[in-house]
Amino acid sequence: MKINPLRTSAFRLALGYGVIFTLGVSALLGSIYLLTETVLNNEIDAVITAETEGLTDEYRRGGLSALADELNWRSDSWGRTGAVYLLADANLAKEGGNLQGWPYNGVPTERWSTFEIEARGSDDDPVRHPVRASVMLLPDGHRLLVGMDVSQQDRFIATFRKATLWGIGLTALIGVLTGSWLSRRLTRRVQGAAETCDAIVGGDLSRRLPVTGSRDEFDMLAQAVNSMVDRLAEKTQVLRATFDSAAHDLRAPLYRLRGRLEDAVRGAGADDSVRAGVEASLQELEHVQRTLTTLLQIAQAESAISVANSAAVDLSELAADMADLYEPAARERQLQLSVRTDAECGVRGNRQLLAQVVANLVENSLKYVPAGGHIEVKAERVGAGSRLTVADDGPGIPESERTHVLQPFVRLPAAASTAGTGLGLSLVAAIAKLHHAQLALEDNHPGLRVVLDFGSV
């Protein structure tokens, strides 16, 4: 069973934590960026306000002439501090300061406004400088503009903004990579545990979940599962030994009893009543032996012992061999037995058990299909897997009974007069389950079609 890392709970959990962490870092860096930008603007605004208040005091003490002299004295401040000044009359004509003229189209209504001025750079190329300024209306109608060059602050803010975005992006990338690594690491552990559990379910009770020694929840789960498998292996071994011993103890007396009954038949002479009784006992004994053998096969299939060391099996070859084996019996019952196969219908499993599947299904058809009927055994490729089909044109099985007949000792009323144990389809179902095949009983119109779909090798 292959696990898709993108559909695991570990991936969704890692993705969720990554998103939350990225959002948290984004909020933190964004807050720092906005706070830094606000502090820088407030500092510039405080400098402009202090400059404006100083010039206003000079205006109050000496009037326009004193203010103009002060502005002319400060005219070289641009090169040292980046400060700009302009005194304009009511018509916005320049009367003092280091600006060439009024920089706005009209009078700004906001307290703080921005504009650009052009200056010469180190290579005499014109350079645009952003300026943040405040305009104050004097009592005589003149306007006083005080501003600061904010090009350095803007470059710092732009660099800080770029660093913030890079930080958020790198945080998201690290979160994705870390989440992916954690998800894949957890998925590998879960995948390994799932494969080990599949092997255990398949009959390999020697397998155990790995314990890394980290004492985390996976180690706790692995230790609990391993303890459970140890108990199951112990119980299975005890049951297997008990079952084998009981089967052996039963087989020997049954074979001895059969031998004595056969001797009794040979010594019965002309006494027909004695001969008939002994022969009936032999038939019942054969039924008991056949039932015991089938029960042992079912137990073996359900315990998954037979596929612990499975091998590749060609269903096409197997179907052809079984058809050849049962051809004489079909001809004797006046039935037509045909086989159709595709090349390379390979599965992995136990050849003997798979042959038992075909044998049970063909024998059922030989038992119930009337003379002149037809039985078909087919092995074919279906996508990446293989399909084994045994179909006949006999009485079939009603749809309502198809699930029921797969249970042990279940026989349909119509088959009550026919010899059998009611274990043939149960053994087929057990072997199909052992080989992870999908078993389906379908209508053959008329008759029964039994289909086993196997996965890829």
C-alpha positions as CSV (number, residue, x, y, z in Angstrom):
1,M,0.0,0.0,0.0
2,K,1.6,3.2,-1.2
3,I,1.0,6.3,0.9
4,N,0.7,9.7,-0.9
5,P,2.7,12.2,1.2
6,L,0.4,15.1,0.1
7,R,-2.7,13.4,1.5
8,T,-1.3,12.5,5.0
9,S,-2.4,14.1,8.3
10,A,1.3,14.8,8.9
11,F,1.5,16.9,5.7
12,R,-1.7,18.8,6.5
13,L,-0.5,19.4,10.1
14,A,2.9,20.6,8.9
15,L,1.3,22.8,6.3
16,G,-1.1,24.3,8.9
17,Y,1.8,25.1,11.3
18,G,3.8,26.5,8.4
19,V,1.0,28.8,7.4
20,I,0.5,30.0,11.0
21,F,4.2,30.5,11.5
22,T,4.5,32.5,8.2
23,L,1.5,34.6,9.1
24,G,3.0,35.3,12.6
25,V,6.4,36.3,11.1
26,S,4.7,38.4,8.5
27,A,2.7,40.2,11.1
28,L,5.8,40.8,13.2
29,L,8.0,42.0,10.3
30,G,5.1,44.1,8.9
31,S,4.6,45.8,12.3
32,I,8.3,46.5,12.6
33,Y,8.3,48.0,9.1
34,L,5.3,50.2,9.7
35,L,6.6,51.3,13.1
36,T,10.0,52.2,11.6
37,E,8.4,54.2,8.8
38,T,6.2,56.0,11.3
39,V,9.2,56.9,13.6
40,L,11.3,58.2,10.7
41,N,8.4,60.3,9.4
42,N,7.7,61.6,12.9
43,E,11.4,62.6,13.4
44,I,11.4,64.5,10.1
45,D,8.1,66.2,11.0
46,A,9.6,67.2,14.4
47,V,12.7,68.7,12.7
48,I,10.5,70.6,10.2
49,T,8.2,71.8,13.0
50,A,11.2,73.0,15.1
51,E,12.6,74.9,12.0
52,T,9.2,76.5,11.3
53,E,8.8,77.6,14.9
54,G,12.3,79.1,14.9
55,L,11.7,81.1,11.7
56,T,8.3,82.2,13.0
57,D,9.9,83.6,16.1
58,E,12.4,85.5,13.9
59,Y,9.5,86.9,11.9
60,R,7.8,88.1,15.1
61,R,10.9,89.8,16.3
62,G,12.1,91.5,13.1
63,G,9.3,91.2,10.5
64,L,9.7,90.1,6.9
65,S,13.2,91.7,6.5
66,A,14.6,89.7,9.5
67,L,12.9,86.5,8.2
68,A,14.4,87.1,4.7
69,D,17.8,87.7,6.1
70,E,17.6,84.5,8.2
71,L,16.5,82.5,5.1
72,N,19.4,83.9,3.0
73,W,21.8,83.0,5.9
74,R,20.4,79.4,5.8
75,S,20.5,79.2,2.0
76,D,23.5,76.8,2.1
77,S,21.7,74.3,4.5
78,W,20.6,72.1,1.5
79,G,24.1,70.8,1.1
80,R,24.6,70.1,4.8
81,T,21.3,69.1,6.2
82,G,19.0,68.8,3.2
83,A,16.8,71.6,4.5
84,V,14.8,73.7,2.0
85,Y,13.2,77.1,2.6
86,L,11.0,79.4,0.6
87,L,9.3,82.7,1.5
88,A,6.6,83.7,-1.0
89,D,4.2,86.6,-1.2
90,A,0.5,86.4,-1.6
91,N,1.0,85.7,-5.3
92,L,3.4,82.8,-4.5
93,A,6.4,84.7,-5.9
94,K,9.7,84.0,-4.3
95,E,11.1,86.6,-1.8
96,G,13.7,84.4,-0.1
97,G,15.1,80.9,0.5
98,N,17.0,78.3,-1.4
99,L,14.2,77.1,-3.7
100,Q,14.0,78.4,-7.2
101,G,10.3,78.9,-7.0
102,W,7.0,77.8,-5.6
103,P,7.0,73.9,-6.1
104,Y,3.2,73.3,-6.0
105,N,0.3,74.0,-8.3
106,G,-1.6,76.1,-6.0
107,V,-1.5,75.9,-2.2
108,P,-1.6,72.5,-0.5
109,T,-4.4,72.0,1.9
110,E,-2.7,69.2,4.0
111,R,-0.4,70.0,6.8
112,W,2.3,67.7,5.4
113,S,2.9,67.4,1.7
114,T,5.6,66.2,-0.7
115,F,7.2,67.4,-3.9
116,E,10.5,66.8,-5.8
117,I,13.3,69.0,-6.6
118,E,16.1,68.6,-9.1
119,A,19.7,68.8,-8.1
120,R,23.1,67.9,-9.6
121,G,24.7,64.7,-8.7
122,S,28.4,63.9,-8.4
123,D,28.6,63.3,-12.2
124,D,26.6,66.5,-12.9
125,D,23.6,64.5,-14.0
126,P,20.2,65.8,-12.7
127,V,18.9,63.8,-9.7
128,R,15.3,64.0,-8.4
129,H,15.1,64.4,-4.6
130,P,11.8,63.9,-2.7
131,V,11.0,66.6,-0.1
132,R,8.6,66.5,2.8
133,A,7.4,70.0,3.7
134,S,5.0,72.1,5.6
135,V,3.5,75.4,4.4
136,M,2.6,78.2,7.0
137,L,0.5,81.3,6.3
138,L,2.0,84.4,7.9
139,P,-0.2,87.2,9.2
140,D,0.6,89.6,6.3
141,G,-0.4,87.0,3.7
142,H,3.1,85.7,2.9
143,R,3.7,81.9,3.0
144,L,6.6,80.2,4.6
145,L,7.6,76.8,3.2
146,V,10.0,74.6,5.3
147,G,11.0,71.1,4.1
148,M,13.5,68.3,4.4
149,D,15.1,66.1,1.8
150,V,13.9,62.6,2.5
151,S,15.7,60.7,-0.2
152,Q,17.9,58.9,2.4
153,Q,14.9,58.0,4.5
154,D,13.1,56.7,1.4
155,R,16.0,54.6,0.3
156,F,16.2,53.1,3.8
157,I,12.5,52.5,3.9
158,A,12.7,50.8,0.4
159,T,15.6,48.7,1.5
160,F,13.8,47.8,4.7
161,R,10.6,47.0,2.8
162,K,12.5,44.7,0.4
163,A,14.2,43.0,3.4
164,T,10.8,42.5,5.0
165,L,9.4,40.9,1.9
166,W,12.4,38.7,1.5
167,G,12.2,37.7,5.2
168,I,8.5,36.8,4.8
169,G,9.3,34.8,1.6
170,L,12.2,33.0,3.2
171,T,10.1,32.2,6.2
172,A,7.4,30.7,4.0
173,L,10.0,28.7,2.1
174,I,11.7,27.4,5.2
175,G,8.2,26.5,6.6
176,V,7.3,24.6,3.4
177,L,10.7,22.8,3.3
178,T,10.6,22.0,7.0
179,G,6.9,20.8,6.7
180,S,7.7,18.7,3.7
181,W,10.7,17.1,5.4
182,L,8.7,16.3,8.6
183,S,5.8,15.0,6.5
184,R,8.1,12.8,4.4
185,R,9.9,11.6,7.5
186,L,6.6,10.7,9.2
187,T,5.2,9.2,6.0
188,R,8.3,6.9,5.7
189,R,7.8,5.6,9.2
190,V,4.1,5.1,8.6
191,Q,4.8,3.5,5.2
192,G,7.3,1.1,6.8
193,A,4.8,0.2,9.6
194,A,2.0,-0.3,7.0
195,E,4.2,-2.6,4.9
196,T,5.2,-4.6,8.0
197,C,1.6,-4.9,9.1
198,D,0.7,-6.1,5.5
199,A,3.4,-8.7,5.7
200,I,2.2,-9.9,9.1
201,V,-1.4,-10.1,7.9
202,G,0.0,-12.0,4.9
203,G,1.3,-14.7,7.2
204,D,4.9,-13.6,8.0
205,L,4.6,-13.5,11.8
206,S,8.4,-13.1,12.1
207,R,8.1,-9.5,11.0
208,R,8.1,-6.7,13.6
209,L,7.7,-2.9,13.6
210,P,11.0,-1.1,13.9
211,V,11.8,0.6,17.2
212,T,14.2,3.5,16.8
213,G,14.9,4.0,20.5
214,S,13.7,7.6,20.5
215,R,10.9,6.7,22.9
216,D,8.4,8.8,21.0
217,E,4.7,7.8,20.2
218,F,5.8,5.7,17.2
219,D,8.1,3.6,19.4
220,M,5.3,3.2,21.9
221,L,2.9,2.1,19.2
222,A,5.6,-0.2,17.6
223,Q,6.2,-1.9,21.0
224,A,2.5,-2.4,21.6
225,V,2.0,-3.9,18.1
226,N,5.1,-6.1,18.4
227,S,3.9,-7.4,21.8
228,M,0.5,-8.2,20.2
229,V,2.2,-10.0,17.3
230,D,4.4,-12.0,19.7
231,R,1.2,-13.2,21.4
232,L,-0.5,-13.9,18.1
233,A,2.6,-15.9,16.9
234,E,2.7,-17.8,20.1
235,K,-1.1,-18.6,20.0
236,T,-0.9,-19.5,16.3
237,Q,2.0,-21.8,16.9
238,V,0.1,-23.6,19.6
239,L,-3.1,-23.8,17.6
240,R,-1.1,-25.0,14.5
241,A,0.6,-27.7,16.6
242,T,-2.7,-28.7,18.2
243,F,-4.5,-28.8,14.8
244,D,-1.8,-30.8,13.1
245,S,-1.6,-33.2,15.9
246,A,-5.4,-33.6,15.9
247,A,-5.4,-34.1,12.1
248,H,-2.7,-36.7,12.3
249,D,-4.4,-38.5,15.2
250,L,-7.7,-38.5,13.2
251,R,-6.1,-39.5,9.8
252,A,-4.5,-42.7,11.1
253,P,-7.6,-44.3,12.7
254,L,-9.7,-43.3,9.6
255,Y,-7.2,-44.9,7.3
256,R,-7.1,-48.1,9.5
257,L,-10.9,-48.1,9.6
258,R,-11.1,-47.8,5.8
259,G,-8.6,-50.6,5.4
260,R,-10.7,-52.9,7.7
261,L,-13.9,-52.0,5.8
262,E,-12.3,-52.8,2.5
263,D,-11.2,-56.1,3.9
264,A,-14.7,-56.7,5.1
265,V,-16.0,-56.0,1.6
266,R,-13.6,-58.5,0.1
267,G,-14.6,-61.1,2.8
268,A,-18.3,-60.5,2.6
269,G,-18.7,-63.1,-0.1
270,A,-22.2,-63.4,-1.5
271,D,-23.9,-61.8,1.3
272,D,-25.3,-58.7,-0.5
273,S,-26.7,-57.1,2.6
274,V,-23.4,-57.1,4.4
275,R,-21.6,-55.9,1.3
276,A,-24.1,-53.1,0.8
277,G,-23.7,-52.0,4.4
278,V,-19.9,-52.0,4.3
279,E,-19.9,-50.1,1.0
280,A,-22.2,-47.5,2.4
281,S,-19.9,-47.1,5.4
282,L,-17.0,-46.7,3.1
283,Q,-18.8,-43.9,1.3
284,E,-19.5,-42.1,4.6
285,L,-15.9,-42.6,5.6
286,E,-14.7,-41.1,2.3
287,H,-17.0,-38.1,2.9
288,V,-15.5,-37.6,6.4
289,Q,-11.9,-37.9,5.0
290,R,-12.7,-35.4,2.2
291,T,-14.3,-33.0,4.7
292,L,-11.3,-33.2,7.0
293,T,-8.9,-32.6,4.1
294,T,-10.8,-29.6,2.9
295,L,-11.0,-28.1,6.4
296,L,-7.2,-28.5,6.7
297,Q,-6.8,-26.7,3.4
298,I,-9.1,-23.9,4.5
299,A,-7.3,-23.5,7.8
300,Q,-4.0,-23.5,5.9
301,A,-5.2,-20.8,3.5
302,E,-6.7,-18.6,6.2
303,S,-3.6,-18.8,8.3
304,A,-1.6,-17.5,5.3
305,I,1.2,-20.1,5.8
306,S,1.3,-21.1,2.2
307,V,2.2,-17.7,0.8
308,A,4.8,-16.6,3.3
309,N,7.3,-17.7,0.6
310,S,5.2,-17.2,-2.5
311,A,6.5,-17.4,-6.1
312,A,5.4,-16.2,-9.5
313,V,2.7,-18.3,-11.1
314,D,1.6,-18.2,-14.7
315,L,-2.3,-18.4,-14.7
316,S,-2.4,-19.3,-18.4
317,E,-0.2,-22.3,-17.9
318,L,-2.1,-23.3,-14.8
319,A,-5.5,-23.0,-16.5
320,A,-4.3,-25.1,-19.5
321,D,-2.9,-27.8,-17.2
322,M,-6.0,-28.1,-15.2
323,A,-8.2,-28.2,-18.3
324,D,-6.1,-31.1,-19.6
325,L,-6.4,-32.9,-16.3
326,Y,-10.3,-32.6,-16.2
327,E,-10.9,-33.2,-20.0
328,P,-11.4,-36.9,-19.6
329,A,-13.9,-36.5,-16.8
330,A,-15.8,-33.8,-18.8
331,R,-15.9,-36.1,-21.9
332,E,-17.2,-38.9,-19.7
333,R,-20.1,-36.7,-18.5
334,Q,-20.7,-35.5,-22.1
335,L,-19.6,-32.0,-21.3
336,Q,-17.4,-29.7,-23.4
337,L,-14.4,-28.2,-21.5
338,S,-12.6,-25.4,-23.2
339,V,-9.8,-23.1,-22.2
340,R,-8.8,-19.6,-23.3
341,T,-5.6,-17.9,-22.2
342,D,-3.6,-14.7,-22.8
343,A,0.2,-14.6,-22.7
344,E,2.0,-13.7,-19.5
345,C,-0.9,-13.8,-17.0
346,G,1.4,-13.8,-14.0
347,V,0.4,-13.6,-10.4
348,R,2.3,-14.1,-7.1
349,G,1.2,-16.9,-4.8
350,N,1.0,-20.6,-4.1
351,R,0.6,-22.7,-7.2
352,Q,-0.9,-25.6,-5.4
353,L,-3.6,-23.5,-3.8
354,L,-4.4,-21.7,-7.1
355,A,-4.6,-25.1,-8.8
356,Q,-7.0,-26.1,-6.0
357,V,-9.2,-23.1,-6.9
358,V,-9.5,-24.2,-10.5
359,A,-10.1,-27.8,-9.4
360,N,-12.9,-26.9,-7.0
361,L,-14.7,-24.7,-9.5
362,V,-14.4,-27.2,-12.4
363,E,-15.5,-30.1,-10.2
364,N,-18.6,-28.0,-9.1
365,S,-19.4,-27.5,-12.8
366,L,-18.9,-31.2,-13.6
367,K,-21.2,-32.0,-10.7
368,Y,-24.1,-29.6,-11.6
369,V,-24.0,-28.9,-15.4
370,P,-26.2,-31.4,-17.3
371,A,-25.0,-33.5,-20.2
372,G,-24.4,-31.4,-23.4
373,G,-23.3,-28.4,-21.3
374,H,-20.2,-26.3,-21.6
375,I,-17.5,-25.3,-19.2
376,E,-14.9,-22.6,-19.9
377,V,-11.7,-21.9,-18.0
378,K,-10.1,-18.5,-19.0
379,A,-7.0,-16.6,-17.9
380,E,-6.5,-13.1,-19.3
381,R,-4.7,-9.8,-18.7
382,V,-6.9,-7.0,-17.3
383,G,-5.0,-3.7,-17.1
384,A,-2.0,-4.2,-14.8
385,G,-3.5,-7.4,-13.3
386,S,-4.7,-10.8,-14.3
387,R,-8.1,-12.4,-14.2
388,L,-9.1,-16.1,-13.8
389,T,-12.6,-17.1,-14.8
390,V,-14.5,-20.4,-14.7
391,A,-17.9,-20.3,-16.3
392,D,-20.6,-22.9,-17.2
393,D,-24.1,-23.0,-18.5
394,G,-25.6,-25.0,-15.6
395,P,-28.3,-24.0,-13.2
396,G,-26.2,-21.3,-11.6
397,I,-26.7,-19.7,-8.2
398,P,-29.4,-17.2,-7.4
399,E,-28.1,-13.7,-6.7
400,S,-29.5,-13.6,-3.2
401,E,-27.5,-16.7,-2.3
402,R,-24.1,-15.8,-3.8
403,T,-22.7,-14.3,-0.7
404,H,-24.2,-17.1,1.5
405,V,-22.7,-20.0,-0.4
406,L,-19.2,-18.7,0.3
407,Q,-19.6,-19.7,4.0
408,P,-18.5,-23.1,5.2
409,F,-21.0,-26.0,5.1
410,V,-23.6,-24.0,3.2
411,R,-25.4,-25.9,0.4
412,L,-28.4,-24.8,-1.7
413,P,-31.6,-26.8,-1.4
414,A,-31.3,-27.8,-5.1
415,A,-27.9,-29.4,-4.3
416,A,-29.1,-31.3,-1.2
417,S,-29.3,-34.6,-3.1
418,T,-25.8,-34.3,-4.6
419,A,-22.8,-35.6,-2.8
420,G,-20.7,-32.8,-1.3
421,T,-19.4,-31.1,1.8
422,G,-20.4,-27.5,1.2
423,L,-16.8,-26.5,1.6
424,G,-15.6,-26.1,-2.1
425,L,-16.6,-22.4,-2.5
426,S,-15.4,-21.6,1.0
427,L,-12.0,-22.9,0.1
428,V,-12.0,-20.8,-3.1
429,A,-12.9,-17.7,-1.0
430,A,-10.2,-18.4,1.5
431,I,-7.5,-18.8,-1.2
432,A,-8.7,-15.7,-3.0
433,K,-8.5,-13.7,0.2
434,L,-5.0,-15.1,0.8
435,H,-3.9,-13.9,-2.6
436,H,-5.6,-10.5,-2.2
437,A,-7.8,-11.3,-5.2
438,Q,-11.3,-10.0,-5.7
439,L,-13.8,-12.9,-5.9
440,A,-17.1,-12.4,-7.7
441,L,-20.0,-14.8,-8.5
442,E,-21.8,-13.6,-11.6
443,D,-24.6,-14.7,-13.9
444,N,-23.4,-16.4,-17.0
445,H,-26.9,-16.2,-18.7
446,P,-27.4,-19.1,-18.1
447,G,-25.2,-20.6,-15.5
448,L,-22.5,-19.4,-13.1
449,R,-19.4,-17.4,-13.8
450,V,-16.8,-17.2,-11.1
451,V,-14.2,-14.4,-11.5
452,L,-11.0,-13.8,-9.5
453,D,-9.2,-10.5,-10.2
454,F,-5.5,-10.5,-9.2
455,G,-3.4,-7.4,-8.8
456,S,-0.1,-6.8,-10.6
457,V,2.9,-9.1,-9.8
